[in-house]
Amino acid sequence: MNKVFISHSTREDPYGGEVRGHVIQGLRERGYDVLVDAERLLPGEKWHPRLYEWLLECRAAVVLVNRAALTSTWVHREVDILMWRHHFNHSFLVLPAPVGDVTPEDMAAAGFEDLMSLQLVRRIATVCKGDVPDAAEAAEAIVRAFPPLPAPTDDDPVQRWAEDITAQLSQVRTMSRLARMGRALGLHDRHLASSPVTDVSCGFLAAQMLHTHDAPRLRSAVGEVARHMDSTALNELVRLVLPVWIDAASARRVLPEEGLERQAVVLNVHRPETGQYYLGRAFCMDVSRYCCISVSAPPPGEEDPEDELRLACEQHIRSRFGMSSREPLAGAPRLRDCDTYVVIHAEHCTLPQAERVVDWLHEHIPWVHILLIPGEQLPDDSALPGRLSQAALLTPPFGADDERVAIRVAYGMLNDWGIPHIGDDAWMSRINRTNARG
């Protein structure tokens, strides 16, 4: 049965709750399996961990945007995950529905710009314009606007990422260990069942892992099952979850915007590895969809740091694509259905110097995407020079200490379980071989 997720914040809004109830009824009458937390929360709960699982397994979603939803942290988080899936799979339907007196302008002001890009929101807003309609009439307009879903497709990297993690966890046959893993992820026994040995869903745990931004907690969770997996499955599990400490909503901002040939993002972090983790998170560790070239120039001696960074960019790009020094840099091959990113750590350059390197690189390879890590942190309201004025300035929702701890934990996981680090040549060569096949 086709599953439809309802995102809402209507528990303290009688009118919104009534609209929600009629929408649920209308969708079920059309044969949909409706996933909504209001019917499945335990007493005293404001949120249920099954939400992450529902957000991954649903085939469509309705977002009820009342006044409470405009400021709801959870609704914003749910929308981020839903639009992340929609970015890769446009057949995944997200239907935004203003409720009550909420207008498209209210939604834009509240940070729902992504929802505003979906044309259906205009249709719903027109139906509900003016006085607040009867709840049943408002719900009928929403259900009427919900189109028949297309045939299911497997082109959903977010879903496949969760399935890959699930496949590795399915090697663990001792249910008590899976329960311990759940507790390490912060789940309460009431979500795992009261028995110490219980049939814990590997898919449920995979969904939780994808949204565990606490790196030490993630390492503890993997440690609970590490001895119950063979080395191949354990290595693959660690590789798959390495970037999940990066917030999904933040990572999604490095994805190329539709219709743009190239994108430049100034990433306000300290380590080049973080840029690579951002890409791994954004692209769901699907290395057939992106190619990452990481560049850090050595500390300058007598040479100009700008020249050194430009030379390092050229050398790394030539090495990645197997180009000789005689071939023009503009001849770098563009991989089919694969976005190429150059992560530039401009540690020893000023921002104007780094801008000139970015400009030079785009002159030679116009289609390449760039993540620029500046030499020092920039205030959020910084005016970026030159062509960087068109770039996005992305400050992550974590600080320098959090970044340092997360990278150390990642190194620890990789060292303990025998996998080369994300920046190591062996790891990168494996990615490069996969990308070359793509």
Secondary structure as UniProt FT lines:
FT   STRAND          3..7
FT   TURN            11..12
FT   HELIX           14..29
FT   TURN            30..31
FT   STRAND          33..35
FT   HELIX           37..39
FT   TURN            43..44
FT   HELIX           50..57
FT   STRAND          60..65
FT   HELIX           67..70
FT   HELIX           73..88
FT   TURN            90..91
FT   STRAND          93..98
FT   TURN            100..101
FT   HELIX           104..109
FT   TURN            110..111
FT   HELIX           113..116
FT   HELIX           120..127
FT   HELIX           135..145
FT   HELIX           157..169
FT   TURN            170..171
FT   HELIX           175..184
FT   TURN            185..186
FT   HELIX           189..192
FT   HELIX           202..209
FT   TURN            210..211
FT   HELIX           215..225
FT   HELIX           226..228
FT   HELIX           231..241
FT   HELIX           242..245
FT   HELIX           248..251
FT   HELIX           252..254
FT   TURN            258..259
FT   STRAND          264..267
FT   HELIX           272..282
FT   TURN            283..285
FT   TURN            287..288
FT   STRAND          290..296
FT   HELIX           305..321
FT   TURN            325..326
FT   HELIX           329..331
FT   TURN            336..337
FT   STRAND          339..345
FT   TURN            347..348
FT   HELIX           351..364
FT   TURN            366..367
FT   STRAND          369..373
FT   TURN            380..381
FT   HELIX           386..390
FT   STRAND          392..394
FT   HELIX           400..416
FT   TURN            417..418
FT   TURN            422..423
FT   HELIX           425..437
//
